[in-house]
C-alpha cells in the first residue's frame, strides 16, 4: 500500500493520476517530468529519443515509485500524434505539459475536458 503526501493527494484530485509530458528527454520537459514524478503522478513521456526516454522513465520508477510509459514520437507528424494518443487510452490523464507548440490541437483536446494544458 502506498502512502501519499498531502501534496500528492492534492495533485491527484486536481489532475488525476496520469500526466503527459512532451519533450521529456531533455531540458524543461525533462525537469517538468521529474517534478511531476516526485509529486507522485504517473507519466507518459513523449520525445523522439527512445533510449534516453527509457533511461529517464526507469529512473523515475526507481526513485519515486510511479508508473511511466514511454512514447517515441515526433509530434510534428500525424503518425506521432496518433501514437501519443493511443498511449494514453483508458488512463486518467488530467495534465498535459507541452514543451513546444503543437501543430495538432486535436492531440491536446483528445484527452478530454478534464485535462489541463500547461505550456513550458
N, C-alpha and C positions, 0 to 999 in steps of 0.2 A: 504494500500500500504506500502510495507516495504522499508526502506531506507538502502542501503548498503554502507559501508565504502569503500574507495579505496582498502584496503587490501582484503575485501570480494569480491569485483568485480574482482580483480586480480586472486584470488584463483578459483573463479567460471569459469573465462575464461580459466585458465590453466588446471583445473581438472574437470570441470563440477559441477553439483550441489550436487552430492552424493559421499560419501566416505565409504568404507568398512573398519572396524577395527576389527581384530580378537584379542582374549584375552582381550576383552573390560571390563571385570568385575573387574579387579584389576591391580595394578602396572602400568607398562609402557603403556600397551594397554589402560587402563582407562585414563591415562594422555593424550595420543595422541588423544583419542576421545574427551576429554574435550577441548583441544586446537583447534581441528577442529570445534567443535560446537561453540566455542567462535568466530571463524573466519567466522561463518555463513554457514558452509557446513552441509547439511543433512547427517544423519548417518545410516548405517546398522551396528549394534553392534552384534558381534558374540562371544559367550562363552558358557560354559556348565551350568552356574548357572542362571536359568530363573528369579527367584525372584529378585536377585541382578541386573540383566540386566534391568528388568522392572523399578526398582527404579532409576537406573542411567539414563536411557532414559527419564523418566519423569522429572528428574532434568534438563537435557539439554533442553528439550522442554520448561519448565517453565522459565529457566534463559536466554536462548539465542534465543527462538522463532524458532528453527529449527525443522524439522521433524526427527523422529528417529524410526527405525524399529529394533526389537529385534529378534534374531535367536538363539535359544538354539540348539547348535550343537557341536559335537565332531568332529573336522576336521581331526582326525586320522582315521575316518571311511568313507566309500563310502556314506553311508546314510547322514552323517553330511555334507559332501561336496555337495551332491545333494540338501539338504535343503538350504544351504547357497546360492547356485547358483540360485535356484528358487526365493529366497527372493529379488533378485536384477533384475529380469526380467523387461524389459521396463523402466529401470531407467538410468539416465545419470551418470553412475559410472565412474569416472576418476581417482580415487585414491584408492589404495588397500594397507592398512598398516597391515602387519602381525607381530605378536609378536614372533611367533615361526616358525621354518622351516616347511613348509607344505610338506607332502609326495606326495600330488597330485598336480603336476604342472598345470594340466588342469584346476584346480579351478581358479587359478590366471589368466590364459590365457582366461578363459571363459568370462571375462569382456570386451574383445575386445582390439584392438591395441591402442586405446587412453589411456587406463588405465596405470598408472604408479605404479609400485610396490615399496613400501618402507619397508625395514626391520627395526624392532625396537630391 
